[in-house]
Amino acid sequence: MTSMEPRTAFRVDEELAAALLPVLLHRINNTTQLLLGVRAMVDSGGGAVPARSASDLGVAAQEAHELGWLLGLLSGGLGADLLLARHESAGLAPLLRLVREGLRRQSRVLELRTEPLPLVGASGSGALVCWTIALAVWNAAQRAAPGRALAVEFEHNGGRWFVRGDCGGDEGWLALASEVCARLGGAECSRDGEAWNLVLPGSWLEPAAR
């Protein structure tokens, strides 16, 4: 392991994991209800699977795959490694969408201005990279002025990735972000007034195909 690879343990913040868990459980419940609806159609059709249920099953399968990843991330945040060696190159986007929904429940607004979001690189621990970015965004949003949206964007420049937020970068954010970056061995964080930067080695993320 080099200093440019994130360490594999990613018990980073139990408070964030606990805050996002109700949002995730709500999505799991919605997927369960979808499957129960398919089951009801099968029962009413005498055991045959109606053709119209195929799309519902496809949606449920895709959702279950994503939910499994998110559940593993949140479990890791609470100290239980359920992901093991699982890697999801597209794993950052669903986590930040979960963070956005969690903030919405607190009447806070997160704007993700980079579309599509970067993919997770194959080097090091993708789970830790995702979790660290999510934690930086969550903590900044908690410190943003009431009623002000937090806008976040990603930029690949000079062999490094820059995660930038336009508000919430106070001293408290910097202290928390610095603590996490110190565990990563390669990440850096800084603030410029209310704005903030999280700088990651270039191999930790990859540009998404447009």
Long-range contacts (C-beta under 8 A, 24 or more apart in sequence): 3-185, 3-186, 4-123, 4-124, 4-185, 4-186, 4-201, 4-203, 5-123, 5-124, 5-125, 5-185, 5-186, 6-124, 6-125, 6-128, 6-129, 6-132, 6-184, 6-185, 6-186, 6-187, 6-204, 7-124, 7-125, 7-128, 7-183, 7-184, 7-185, 8-124, 8-125, 8-128, 9-81, 9-128, 10-76, 10-77, 10-125, 10-127, 10-128, 10-131, 10-132, 11-76, 11-77, 11-78, 11-79, 12-77, 12-128, 12-131, 12-132, 12-135, 12-180, 12-183, 13-77, 13-131, 13-135, 14-77, 14-78, 14-79, 16-77, 16-134, 16-135, 16-138, 17-74, 17-75, 17-77, 17-78, 18-78, 19-102, 19-138, 20-74, 20-98, 20-99, 20-102, 21-74, 22-105, 23-98, 23-101, 23-102, 23-105, 24-67, 24-70, 24-71, 24-74, 24-98, 27-63, 27-67, 28-67, 28-71, 31-60, 31-63, 31-64, 31-67, 34-59, 34-60, 34-63, 35-60, 66-94, 69-94, 70-94, 70-95, 70-98, 72-127, 73-127, 73-130, 73-131, 76-127, 76-131, 77-131, 83-127, 86-127, 87-120, 87-122, 87-126, 88-120, 88-126, 89-119, 89-120, 89-122, 89-126, 89-206, 90-119, 90-120, 90-208, 91-120, 91-126, 91-127, 91-130, 92-117, 92-118, 92-119, 92-120, 92-129, 92-130, 92-133, 92-205, 93-117, 95-130, 95-131, 95-133, 95-134, 96-133, 96-134, 96-137, 96-152, 98-134, 99-134, 99-137, 99-138, 99-141, 102-138, 103-138, 103-141, 103-150, 108-141, 108-142, 108-144, 108-150, 109-148, 109-149, 109-150, 110-137, 110-141, 110-149, 110-150, 110-152, 111-149, 111-150, 111-151, 111-152, 112-152, 112-153, 113-151, 113-152, 113-153, 114-152, 114-153, 114-154, 114-155, 116-208, 116-209, 116-210, 117-154, 117-208, 118-154, 118-156, 118-161, 118-205, 118-206, 118-207, 118-208, 119-205, 119-206, 119-207, 119-208, 120-204, 120-205, 120-206, 121-203, 121-204, 121-205, 121-206, 123-203, 123-204, 124-203, 124-204, 128-184, 129-200, 129-204, 129-205, 132-180, 132-181, 132-184, 132-187, 132-198, 133-163, 133-198, 135-176, 135-177, 135-180, 136-163, 136-165, 136-173, 136-177, 136-180, 136-189, 136-196, 136-198, 137-163, 137-165, 139-168, 139-172, 139-173, 139-176, 139-177, 140-165, 140-167, 140-168, 140-169, 140-173, 140-196, 141-168, 142-168, 143-167, 143-168, 143-169, 143-170, 143-172, 143-173, 144-168, 154-205, 156-202, 156-205, 156-207, 159-201, 159-202, 160-199, 160-200, 160-201, 160-202, 161-199, 161-200, 161-201, 161-202, 161-204, 161-205, 162-197, 162-198, 162-199, 162-200, 163-197, 163-198, 163-199, 163-200, 164-195, 164-196, 164-197, 164-198, 165-195, 165-196, 166-194, 166-195, 167-194, 167-195, 168-194, 168-196, 169-193, 169-194, 169-195, 169-196, 170-194
